[in-house]
Amino acid sequence: MKPADLLSALKRTVEQLAAFNEIAKVLTSTLETREVLSLVMQKVSAVLRPANWSLLLLDDATGTLYFEIAVGDGAERLRHLRVRPGEGIAGQVFLSGQPRRVDDVRTTPDFSPRFDAASSFRTRSVLAAPLAFRGRVLGVIELVNGEGDPAFTDEDLQAVTAVADFAAIAIENARNFQRAQELTLTDEHTGLGNVRQLRALLEREVTRARGFGHPLALLFLDLDHFKAVNDAHGHLVGSAVLREVGMVLREHARPVDSAFRYGGDEFAVLLPETGLQRALESAERLVHAFRGQRFTGDQALQLRVTASIGVACFPDHARDGIGLIAASDAAMYSVKAQGRDGAAPAASSAPRLRSVTPSEAASSP
């Protein structure tokens, strides 16, 4: 090998090692899936300098691959496509679980200009590597060189395969983290969202409502005399009744609505694009639903549990999510003061938020 070629090869090796080092840092620096993928693919692009590159991921719901990232000519077209396993080079690599190098796509029967990242038959070289983790293929990385560029080499394929292995680990770690986060946003007794999820979703919905000029409503529910259920039948029955309450809320919510357990025997229902009158109608329907429901507590009991419901709307009663919770909470207490088992709207100005106290959290089933 000539000194110039040796120097070039050595430089390329150093660049690849530096890229792998950066990718390793990515694995420990972030658990956001999109950020992980973008950083990994940036390193691939820097080392191999493809004209086009893409990262496809499996959609478990449909069994098809979608372009999570696509860069280069025709990228916008690719982002809207779905690839079945076996379609094009990427689909074949996904199906086989084996990396692949194609020197000239014009001589490759399974090349598909529709599904592969190559924008034309003039592009002659393609690399594709599966994103495999513990025997399961999560997706595919595909690189395409430009017209007139030298074909990819076996060394390039090895580099892409190594990067794909890194990327698969990063994707799985990020997904596991996301699953863990989702579990922390769900109430274990009812399956409804918890306070953390309520506040996060409420702030997003307030921002959306403010931007589009739409109303937004929040119902705040407290079960009447629920302590008597726990005292008479025990906390196991109380927990079972709370699960049934969650079922009632889900059954009477629209597909766009979201129900939450706020803490103890308090619940909330978020109603997007809903004004005060419609929100009050929804609250009244829930009041009647509780009156007509008999709760079994998983023990063939016939318990009556009613609810007091406060109703607050953006922008009528509050200008942010915390204010909406406070206003609807205060309205719920006004129902309590008037005899319970009913619904009422909030006052025009919202008081300070009453948070769940440690004693309330400790006493909840």
N, C-alpha and C positions, 0 to 999 in steps of 0.2 A: 504494500500500500504506500502510495506517495505521501510525503510529509504533510502536504496540504490536505489530502483526504483524511489522514489520520487525525490531524488537528480538528478538522470539521466534525469527524465522528466523536472525538473526545468532547468537543464543545456541546454537541447534541446530547451526549450522555450526561454531562454536567447539568444541562438545562432540564433534562427529564428528572434527574435526582432532586433538583431544586423544586420542580413542580410537585413531585411526590411528597416532599417535605411540607410544602404549603398545603397540600390536600390533607395530610395527616393533621396539620394544625386546624383545618376546617372541621375535622371530625370532633375535635374537642372544644371548639370555640362557639358553635351554634347548634341548636336543635330545631331550627326552622327549616322545614323541608325545601321550600323554594330557594332560600338563601344557600343552603348546602348544594343544591343542584347547580345553581348559577355559578358559584365559586369553583366547583369541580370542573364544569365545562369551560370556564374561562382558562383554567390551567391547561386543559386539553388543547384548546385553540392556540394558546401561546406556544406550546411545544411542537405541535404537528402542523399548525398553520393551514387548516383546511379552508377551502372556498365556502363550503356549506357544512354545517353540522347540526345534529339534532339529538334530542334525548326523548325517547318514547317510554311511557309508563303504562302498565296494565291497569285497565279499569275493571275492578273485580265484579262490578254490577253487570257489565255487558260482555265481559270476556274479550274485549277489543283493546288495541293499543291506541293511545292518543299522544299527540306531540306536546309534551309539557314545555319543551324549549325547542325552538327552531331558529337558526340564524343563517342568513345568506339569501341568494336569489330564490324567489318563490316561497319564502318562509311564511308569509301571510296565508298563502293558499294551504300550506301543510297544516297550519294550526287548527283548521276546521275539519281535517280528515280523521277518519277512524280506520285503523288497519287491523284486519283479522290475522290471527296467527297463521303463518304460511304465505301471506301476501307480500310480494317484494322481498328484497334482501333482508330488510329489518324483520319482517314477519317470519322468514325462514330461520334467521338466527334466534329469534325468540322461541320458535317451536323446537329447534334442535338443542338450544342451550349451549351452542358452540360458536366461538368467534370465527369471523370469516374475512378474508381479503379477496377483493375482486380487482384484477388488473385492468380489465376493459369491459365495461358494462355492455358494450355493443355485442359481445359474444356470450353474454350470460342470459340463458332462457328465462330465469325467474326474476330478472330485473324488471321493475315497474316504474316508469317515470311518474306515474300518478302517486305512488305510495313512498318511493324512495326519495332521499333528499337531493339526489342529482337533478338539476334543473333541465338537462338536455343530454342526448346521447353522445355529445362531443366530450362530456366529462368521462374520463376513462377509468378512474381508480376509486374504489370504495372500501372503507373499513367499517366493520360492524362487530360489536361485542355485547354479549348479554350481561345484564345487571343481575347477577345470581347471588342468592343468599341462602345458605343451608339447603341447597337442592331445589330452591324455588326461584324461578326467573321473574324478576320484578319489572323488567323493561329492557331497552336496548339503547346503546350509544351508536350513532352512525355518523361517519365522517366522509366527506367527498372532496377530492382535490379539484383544482381549477383546470380549465382548458390550457394545455401546454405545460402544466406542472408535471414533474416526474411522478411515476406511480409510487404508491405507498409500498413500504418494505415489510418483511417479516418482523424486523425490529420495531417498526411502527405499530404493527398489530399487537406485539407483546406489550408495548407501552399502553395502548388503548385498553387492552384486557386487564392490565394491572390497575389502571384508573377505574375501569368499570367495577372491579372488585372493591376498591375503596368506596366508590359511589354507592354500591349496593349496601355496604355496611352503614354508610351515612344515612341513606334513605330509611333503612329499617330502624335505626336509632331514633331518627326524627319522628317516624310514625309511632313508635312505642311511646315516645314522650308525649305526642299529641293525644294518644289514647289515654295515657295517665292523666293528662290535663282534663280530658272530657269526663273522666271518672270523678275528678274533684269538683266538677260543675253540676253533679247530679246528686239529689237527695237519696240516700240509701233506702229509706223507708217507703217512699212513694214513687220513686222513679222520675219525679218532676225535677226541673231545674232548681238549684239552690240559690241562696242570696247572691253569691258571687256571679253566677250566670245572669241573674235578674239585673244586677247593676250594670254588667257589661253590655247586655243586649239593650237595656233601657237607654243607655247613653248613645248607642248607635242609632236607635230608633228616633231619639230626640233630635239628633243631628240630621237624620234624613227628613224628619217632619219639618224641621226648621228650613232646610234647603228647598223643599218642594212646596212649602206652605200647606201641608196636610195636618189634620188634627191627630192626636194620639191619646189614648185613654189607658188608665190603670185602675184595676179593681183590687182592693185590699180586703181580705176576708179574715175574720176571726171566728172560730167555732164557739158556739154559746155553751157555757157550763161544761166544757170538755173535761175539766178536772174531775167532775163527778163520774165520768166514764172510767177514768183511770182508778179512782178511789174504789168504785164499786166492782170493777171487773179485772183490774190489774193492767200493767203496762203492755203485756203481750196483746191483749184485746185492743188496748188503745192504739198500738202500732198497726194492727190489722185494720182498724177503723180509719186511720190516717191513709192507708193504702186505698181504701174504698173511696175516701174523699178525693184522692188524686184521680181515681177513675171517673168520678162524677165531673170533675173539672175538665178532664180531657174529652169526655163525651159531649159536653155542652159548649166546647170551644170550636171556633172556626179553624180551618186549616192554617190560617195565617196568625192565629192567636198563640200565645205561649203561657203555660201555667207553671207556677213555682211554689215551692214550700219556703216561706220566709224564715220560719223558726217556730218551734213548739207547735201550737195549733193555729198558726197564722199562715195564710197563703196569699198569693197575688196572681192576677191574670193580666197580661199585657195585650192590648187591643190596638194594633196599628190602623192608621187611617180611619179612626173612629171618633166622632164627636160626642158631646155630652149626652144628647138625647138617646142615641143608639147605645151608648155605654150604660146608661141607666136601665134601658130595656134589657140588656144582657145581664145586668146585676139582678134585676127582678126575676128573670128566668132562672137564675141560679138559686135565688131565695126559694122559689117554688119547687125547684128540683130537690133541694135539701129537705123541704117540708114533706115531700112525697116519698123520699128514700127511706128505707129501713136498712140499717147497717148491721151486719151479722157478726163482725169481729172474728170471723173464721170459726165461730162456735154456734151457729144456727140461732144467734140472738136476733132480736128485733128492736134495735136501738134507734131512737129518734135523736138526730143531731141537726140543729139548725145553725145558721150562719148570719153574722152581721157583716155587711159589706159597705165599704166606703168607695166612692168614685171620684177620681180626679182626672182632668184633661189638660193636655198641652195645646195651646198656650193659655187657656182660660184660667187655670189655677196655679200653674208653675211654669218656669222657663227652663228647667233642667230636670234630669232624672231624679236626683236627690229630693228636689222640691216636690215632684210628683208622688214619691213614696210618702213623704211627710204629709202632704195634703190629703191623700187617700187614707192614710193611717188615722189622721185626725177625724176625717169624715166617718170612719168606722167606729171610732169612740163616741161620736155623736149618736150613732144608731144604738150603741150599747146604753147610752144614757137615757134613750127614749124607750127602752124596753126590749132591745135585741130583736133578732129574727126579722131583718129588714135591710133596706139599702137607702143611702142618702148621698147627695153630691157634696163635694168639698166647698169650703168657703172661698171667697175670692182671693184671699192671700193665705199662703201655706205657712204653718208653724215650723219650728225646727224638727228634724227627723228624730224619732224615738228609735234607738237601736235595740237589737236583741241583747238582753242582759245576760251575763254568765249564768245567773240562777235559772233564767228561762231556758237557755240552751241545755243546762244540765238536767232540767226536769222534763225535757221533751223525750217522747218514747223513742 
